[in-house]
Amino acid sequence: MKLKLFAALVAATLLSVGVVEAKGGGTYTLAVGGPSSTSVGSTFDAPVLLTFDGAAPISGWSYGVCNDTAFITCDGSSDGSTTTTVNNGGPADFIQGTDFPEGYTKGIVVSLLGAATLAPGAGYEVSVGHYSATAETAGSDLALCDSLGTPPVAVVVVVNGSSIAPNQQAQSVEVLGVPDPIFTYQAPSLPMQGYPVGDGIGGLTFSADFSIAEADQSPALAFPSDTQGFSMALANDASLITPTGVNATGPLSSLNGGAGPDFFQVGLYADAWSVGVVNNLLGGVFVQYSAGGDAVVTVGYEGVAGALLGVEGMTSSPLAWSSAVGTPPVSLVVVVDGSSYPAATSDGSVTFNGSVAIPFERGDSNRDGIINIADIISNLNQQFHGTPILCSIANDANGDDLVDLADPVYVATWIFLEGAEPPYPFGACDTDPGQTPEDCLESGCAP
């Protein structure tokens, strides 16, 4: 009973004692630590650190730590590593404190019998506050205070039986709002599309995949987001290419048991395409996009008739995201939790390379301008004995777009058995529709 009465007396002394001059000098500082910034909805810890350089040791301390509940809530406190080991390796004899939403108090006596004290040192962790960030602010202080408790707890350290007001350092915490998800629409820069100058790109077909990526903003924002749909539109040079179709791909194609999105509306124009997607009209079906991006649609294109006819060299068409396609214009947005978020964009392009195709005569495998038995032998040598092939399209004697044993047999049948003659160009020098420069590097035809 006497020990309990003594403890109560000590507590009352620590919590309400007046501040007097320190004997022997020295500097005493209580500083609140913790993060300089956090985000709404997050939790964090903030220690209180004691530093002093006086000659005499400390036998106890008390303080309050206050926070502004408009932005930060105190969820509780715990004893610091120093408090739990200060009494010859064990906890202080007297540890008293109260937690409030607006902060907490601590009162500590190292040893009720004076058998242990805290020697001068730096960075002693005497308590840890536990907090939740509740509202956005440019800065809210976690500060030592003497306004908590009844009676209010004083901010003091006890040295040689005297209470000393320490220096106080607060910690300002910026609370950031939950950021919006950041999505990027990605268009590819396609490999060069080659074409013969004599044909242009009319009828040339190719396809391109278009992707969505989400920036990883964790832990401020859960990543990846559960998206419910999106809309997008992309423009092209109508004088060069025309979009011919838009199809779901990647994660979209596996939605709803493989049936794809419930709503997939495509708009096709000479100079653009658009698509609107809703994963599932009843909700509850989501797609998550990686930071690197995931393909969502494959778009087919065709070269415009007469485009780049006779044009040699490289010509590019932009594949550029646009918010001006359709009536009304289709927005570039991704939907998360019923809200639409504008997408950033990364444009692409497709480049065409026009090269001059060399005229040839079909069946003239040895490129001497005459078709006879020598061409049969040359064709066989090129196919089976490693003779260099300089005009593979001339070796396609039967015109089936394949070079194989049927071609020298076709020529032999024409020469010796009155079979059908090779198809055009035969008996004349010309190019073949769809021929590329690589098909014939050298022929028997005059340039």
C-alpha positions in Angstrom: 0.0 0.0 0.0 2.9 2.4 0.8 4.5 1.7 -2.6 1.2 2.5 -4.4 0.8 5.7 -2.5 4.4 6.7 -3.3 3.9 5.9 -7.0 0.8 8.1 -7.0 2.7 10.9 -5.3 5.5 10.7 -7.9 3.0 10.7 -10.7 1.3 13.8 -9.4 4.7 15.5 -9.1 5.7 14.7 -12.6 2.4 15.8 -14.1 1.9 19.1 -12.4 5.3 20.2 -11.0 6.5 23.7 -11.7 9.5 24.3 -13.9 12.7 25.4 -12.2 16.2 26.2 -13.4 18.4 23.3 -14.3 21.3 22.7 -11.9 24.7 22.2 -13.6 23.5 23.5 -17.1 23.0 21.3 -20.1 20.7 21.2 -23.1 17.6 19.0 -23.1 15.5 18.4 -26.2 12.3 16.5 -26.9 11.7 16.1 -30.6 8.8 14.4 -32.4 9.9 12.4 -35.4 7.9 10.5 -38.1 7.3 11.0 -41.8 7.2 14.4 -43.5 4.4 13.3 -45.7 1.8 10.6 -46.0 -1.5 10.2 -47.8 -5.2 10.2 -46.9 -6.3 6.9 -45.5 -2.8 5.7 -44.5 -1.4 5.0 -41.0 2.0 5.9 -39.7 4.1 6.0 -36.5 5.9 9.0 -35.0 8.5 8.5 -32.2 9.4 11.1 -29.5 13.2 11.3 -29.1 15.0 12.6 -26.1 18.5 14.2 -26.4 20.5 15.8 -23.6 24.1 16.7 -22.8 23.9 17.7 -19.2 26.3 16.4 -16.7 23.6 15.0 -14.5 21.4 12.0 -15.5 17.6 12.2 -15.9 15.4 10.4 -13.5 12.0 10.9 -15.2 10.0 12.9 -17.8 6.5 13.8 -18.8 4.9 15.4 -21.8 1.9 15.4 -24.1 1.9 15.1 -27.9 -0.9 16.9 -29.7 -2.3 16.6 -33.2 -5.0 18.4 -35.2 -7.9 16.0 -35.6 -9.1 17.9 -38.6 -6.3 16.1 -40.5 -4.7 13.4 -38.3 -6.1 11.2 -35.6 -4.1 9.6 -32.8 -4.9 5.8 -32.7 -2.9 5.2 -29.6 0.7 5.2 -28.3 3.3 2.7 -27.1 6.4 2.9 -25.0 9.7 3.6 -26.8 12.7 1.3 -26.8 14.4 3.5 -24.2 11.5 3.5 -21.8 11.3 -0.4 -21.9 15.0 -0.9 -21.1 16.0 2.2 -19.1 15.8 0.5 -15.7 18.9 -1.6 -15.8 17.7 -3.4 -18.9 14.0 -3.5 -17.9 11.1 -1.0 -18.2 10.8 2.1 -16.0 9.2 1.5 -12.7 6.5 4.0 -13.3 4.9 4.4 -16.8 1.6 6.3 -17.1 -0.2 7.6 -20.1 -3.5 8.3 -21.7 -4.5 8.2 -25.3 -6.9 10.7 -27.0 -8.0 11.2 -30.6 -6.1 14.6 -30.4 -2.9 13.1 -28.9 -1.5 11.2 -25.9 0.3 11.8 -22.6 3.3 10.1 -21.0 4.7 10.2 -17.4 7.8 8.2 -16.6 9.9 7.6 -13.4 12.9 5.5 -14.2 13.3 4.0 -10.7 11.0 4.7 -7.8 13.9 3.9 -5.4 16.5 5.9 -7.4 18.4 2.7 -8.4 18.6 3.7 -12.1 18.7 6.9 -14.2 19.1 7.8 -17.9 22.6 9.0 -18.7 23.3 11.9 -21.2 22.9 10.8 -24.8 21.2 11.4 -28.1 18.1 10.0 -29.9 16.6 8.1 -26.9 13.2 6.8 -28.1 10.8 7.4 -25.2 7.4 6.8 -26.9 5.8 6.1 -30.3 2.5 7.6 -31.4 0.3 5.8 -33.8 -1.7 7.9 -36.3 -4.2 7.8 -39.2 -4.2 10.5 -41.9 -7.8 11.6 -42.5 -7.8 14.7 -44.6 -5.5 16.5 -47.1 -3.3 19.3 -45.8 -0.1 21.0 -46.8 1.2 20.5 -43.3 -0.1 19.6 -39.8 2.1 19.6 -36.7 2.7 16.7 -34.3 3.9 18.8 -31.4 4.8 18.5 -27.7 2.0 20.1 -25.6 0.9 20.7 -22.1 -2.8 20.8 -22.7 -3.8 17.2 -22.5 -5.1 15.4 -19.4 -6.8 16.5 -16.1 -4.7 18.1 -14.8 -2.8 18.9 -18.0 0.5 17.0 -18.2 3.5 19.3 -18.2 6.4 19.0 -20.7 9.4 18.5 -18.4 12.4 16.3 -17.6 13.5 15.7 -14.0 17.2 16.2 -13.1 18.5 16.1 -9.6 14.9 16.4 -8.3 14.2 19.5 -10.3 11.9 19.7 -13.4 13.4 21.4 -16.5 11.5 22.6 -19.5 13.2 21.0 -22.5 13.6 22.4 -26.0 10.7 21.2 -28.1 10.7 20.2 -31.8 7.5 19.5 -33.7 7.1 17.3 -36.8 5.1 18.8 -39.7 3.3 16.1 -41.7 1.9 16.8 -45.2 -1.1 14.7 -45.9 -1.6 14.1 -49.6 -4.9 13.4 -51.1 -5.5 10.0 -52.8 -4.3 10.5 -56.3 -6.4 9.8 -59.4 -5.3 6.7 -61.3 -3.1 7.5 -64.3 -3.7 5.6 -67.5 -1.8 6.0 -70.8 -3.1 5.0 -74.3 -0.1 3.6 -76.3 0.1 3.4 -80.1 2.9 1.5 -81.7 5.6 2.7 -84.1 5.3 -0.2 -86.7 8.1 -1.8 -88.6 8.7 -0.3 -92.0 6.2 -1.5 -94.6 7.9 -2.0 -98.0 6.2 -1.7 -101.3 7.3 -1.5 -105.0 7.3 2.0 -106.4 5.5 0.8 -109.5 2.5 -0.4 -107.4 2.3 2.1 -104.5 0.6 1.0 -101.3 -2.9 0.6 -102.7 -4.3 -2.6 -101.3 -1.4 -3.2 -98.9 -2.7 -4.5 -95.6 -1.3 -4.6 -92.1 -2.6 -4.5 -88.5 -1.5 -2.8 -85.2 -2.2 -3.5 -81.5 -3.1 -0.6 -79.2 -2.6 -0.8 -75.5 -3.6 0.7 -72.1 -1.0 1.1 -69.3 -1.6 2.3 -65.7 1.1 4.1 -63.6 1.9 2.3 -60.4 1.2 4.8 -57.6 1.2 2.4 -54.7 1.0 2.7 -51.7 -0.8 6.1 -52.2 -3.2 4.3 -54.5 -4.1 0.7 -54.8 -2.5 -0.8 -57.9 -3.7 -1.9 -60.4 -7.1 -0.4 -60.5 -10.3 -2.4 -61.3 -11.4 -0.8 -64.6 -15.0 -1.1 -65.9 -14.5 0.1 -69.4 -13.0 2.8 -71.6 -13.4 4.8 -74.8 -10.6 5.8 -77.3 -10.1 7.2 -80.8 -7.1 7.4 -83.0 -6.5 9.4 -86.2 -4.5 8.5 -89.3 -3.5 10.1 -92.7 -6.6 9.4 -94.9 -4.5 10.0 -98.0 -2.4 7.0 -97.2 -4.3 4.4 -95.1 -7.8 3.6 -94.1 -8.8 1.6 -91.0 -10.8 -1.5 -91.9 -11.7 -3.1 -88.6 -11.3 -3.0 -84.8 -11.3 -6.2 -82.7 -11.0 -6.8 -79.0 -7.8 -8.5 -78.0 -5.7 -9.3 -74.9 -7.6 -9.2 -71.6 -10.8 -7.9 -73.3 -11.2 -11.1 -75.4 -11.4 -13.3 -72.3 -14.2 -11.3 -70.5 -17.5 -12.9 -69.8 -16.4 -16.4 -70.4 -14.6 -15.6 -73.6 -17.5 -13.7 -75.2 -15.7 -10.4 -74.8 -17.1 -7.2 -73.5 -20.9 -6.8 -73.2 -20.6 -3.5 -75.0 -18.1 -3.0 -77.8 -19.1 -0.2 -80.2 -16.7 0.6 -83.1 -16.7 3.7 -85.3 -14.8 3.5 -88.6 -13.9 6.6 -90.7 -11.4 7.3 -93.6 -9.1 9.2 -91.2 -9.8 7.5 -87.8 -11.4 4.8 -85.7 -13.1 4.9 -82.3 -14.3 2.3 -79.8 -16.4 2.3 -76.6 -16.1 -0.6 -74.2 -18.2 -1.6 -71.2 -16.8 -4.8 -69.6 -20.2 -6.0 -68.3 -23.5 -4.1 -68.4 -24.4 -5.5 -64.9 -21.1 -4.5 -63.4 -18.7 -6.7 -61.3 -16.4 -7.6 -64.2 -13.0 -5.8 -64.2 -9.8 -5.5 -66.2 -6.5 -4.5 -64.6 -3.7 -3.0 -66.7 0.0 -3.4 -66.0 2.5 -0.5 -65.8 4.0 -1.8 -69.1 0.7 -1.8 -70.9 -1.7 -4.5 -72.2 -3.1 -4.6 -75.8 -6.9 -4.1 -75.9 -7.7 -3.7 -79.6 -6.2 -4.9 -82.9 -6.9 -2.6 -85.8 -6.6 -3.5 -89.4 -5.5 -1.0 -92.1 -5.4 -0.9 -95.9 -3.3 1.3 -98.2 -5.4 3.8 -100.2 -5.7 3.0 -104.0 -3.1 5.0 -105.9 -1.3 6.2 -102.7 2.5 6.6 -103.1 2.4 5.3 -106.6 5.8 6.1 -108.2 7.0 7.5 -104.8 10.4 6.2 -103.8 11.8 6.3 -100.2 10.1 6.6 -96.8 6.7 8.2 -96.1 5.1 8.1 -92.6 1.5 8.3 -91.4 0.9 9.3 -87.8 -1.1 7.0 -85.6 -2.3 9.8 -83.2 -4.8 9.7 -80.4 -7.6 12.2 -80.9 -10.4 13.6 -78.9 -12.1 15.0 -82.0 -13.4 11.8 -83.6 -17.1 11.2 -84.1 -20.3 13.3 -83.3 -20.2 13.9 -80.4 -16.5 13.3 -80.1 -15.3 10.2 -78.3 -13.5 10.9 -75.1 -10.2 9.4 -74.2 -11.1 8.0 -70.7 -10.9 4.9 -68.5 -13.7 4.2 -66.1 -12.9 3.1 -62.5 -15.6 2.8 -59.7 -18.1 4.6 -61.9 -15.9 7.6 -62.6 -14.0 8.5 -65.8 -10.4 9.4 -65.8 -8.7 11.1 -68.8 -5.9 9.1 -70.3 -2.5 10.4 -71.2 -1.4 9.4 -74.7 1.6 8.1 -76.5 1.3 8.4 -80.3 2.8 6.0 -82.9 3.3 5.9 -86.6 3.6 3.6 -89.6 6.3 4.2 -92.2 6.3 3.0 -95.8 9.4 2.5 -97.9 9.1 2.6 -101.6 11.7 0.8 -103.7 12.0 0.1 -107.4 11.3 -3.4 -108.4 13.4 -4.9 -111.2 11.5 -6.1 -114.3 12.0 -9.8 -115.0 10.8 -12.6 -117.4 9.2 -15.6 -115.8 11.1 -18.8 -116.3 14.5 -17.1 -117.1 16.3 -18.7 -114.1 19.8 -18.0 -115.5 19.0 -14.4 -116.4 20.4 -14.6 -120.0 17.2 -13.4 -121.7 16.5 -16.8 -123.3 14.3 -19.5 -121.9 15.6 -23.0 -122.7 17.0 -26.2 -121.1 19.7 -24.1 -119.4 17.0 -22.5 -117.2 15.8 -25.9 -116.1 19.3 -26.8 -115.0 19.8 -23.4 -113.3 16.6 -23.6 -111.4 17.5 -27.0 -110.1 21.0 -25.9 -109.1 19.6 -22.9 -107.2 17.1 -25.1 -105.3 19.2 -28.1 -104.5 22.9 -27.3 -105.0 23.4 -23.9 -103.4 23.8 -21.8 -106.5 23.2 -18.1 -105.6 19.6 -17.0 -106.1 19.5 -13.5 -107.6 15.9 -13.4 -109.0 13.7 -15.9 -107.1 10.5 -14.6 -108.7 11.8 -15.6 -112.1 12.2 -19.2 -110.8 8.5 -19.3 -110.1 7.8 -20.5 -113.6 4.2 -21.7 -112.9 3.2 -18.5 -111.1 1.9 -20.1 -107.9 4.0 -17.9 -105.6 6.1 -20.9 -104.7 9.6 -21.9 -105.9 9.8 -25.7 -105.8 10.4 -28.8 -108.1 7.1 -28.0 -109.9 8.7 -25.0 -111.6 11.6 -26.7 -113.6 9.1 -29.5 -114.5 6.7 -26.8 -115.7 9.4 -25.3 -118.0 10.4 -28.7 -119.3 6.8 -29.6 -120.1 6.4 -26.4 -122.1 9.6 -26.8 -124.0 9.5 -30.5 -124.8 5.8 -31.6 -124.4 3.9 -28.7 -125.7 2.6 -27.8 -122.3 1.3 -24.4 -121.3 3.7 -21.5 -121.4 4.7 -19.7 -118.2 2.2 -17.0 -117.1 2.9 -13.2 -117.5 5.4 -11.7 -117.5 6.6 -14.2 -120.1 7.8 -13.2 -123.5 8.3 -9.7 -122.1 10.0 -7.9 -119.2 7.8 -6.5 -116.5 7.1 -6.5 -112.7 4.5 -8.7 -111.0 1.8 -7.2 -108.8 3.0 -7.3 -105.1 6.6 -7.8 -106.2 9.2 -6.4 -103.8 12.8 -5.4 -104.6 14.0 -8.4 -102.7 12.2 -10.7 -105.1 14.6 -9.9 -107.9 18.1 -8.4 -107.4 19.3 -9.0 -110.9 17.5 -10.1 -114.1 18.1 -10.7 -117.8 15.9 -7.7 -118.7 17.5 -4.4 -119.7 17.1 -1.7 -117.0 
